[in-house]
């Protein structure tokens, strides 16, 4: 199966967790092969050096288009969670997302780097904004410190998703699944991926989710 998404969770000896979701752009000749490498790199470096370093290091692997000019590109989100810290730090580029669940409400902590989102933020009509939601303003291959954004999450459950999850189900369904499975991260990730629906043209995008439950103590 040609899957352009990839995810990785890496745990250091001291219990620090680094995780990343990579959403490959298109299905080029390198994308499905390279996405797991990007996820592995981002997660491991995120655990050791922070998610900003994780994404920027992964970016270096695909910053050059390669001999054939068709090197992979992607959007991405990464997180680091210390075992004794109340705050999870997340960074992202593109339209991969990070959510938090505090037991009562689901909160989106990232802002899609798309033309549609930019238009919406500047007061343009919703219909016009939706027409440009798939136009990315940045990507992992072009990532810099200025284009990789950072947020802090204090919620007990941290959820990372590719757009094949959050764009292909109603928000109400997303929150319902989180509410039902918040205590079981594996079950929640599987439920989110399974619930992703086909779009109006019958296309079902690659869907990937990572769920981290932050516990007290190491």
Buried (B, 14 or more C-beta within 10 A) or exposed (E): EEBBBBBBBBBBEEBBBBBBBBBBBEEBEBBBEBBBBBBBBBBBBBBBBBBBBBBBBBBEBBBEEEEEEEBBBBBBBBBBBBBEEEEBBBBBBBBBBBBBBEEEEBEBBBBBBBBBBBBBEEEEEEEEBEEBBEEBBBBBBBBEEEBBBBBEBBBBBBBBBBBBBBBBBEEEEBBBBBBEBBEEBEBBBBBBBEBBEEEEEEEEBBBBBBBBBBEEEE
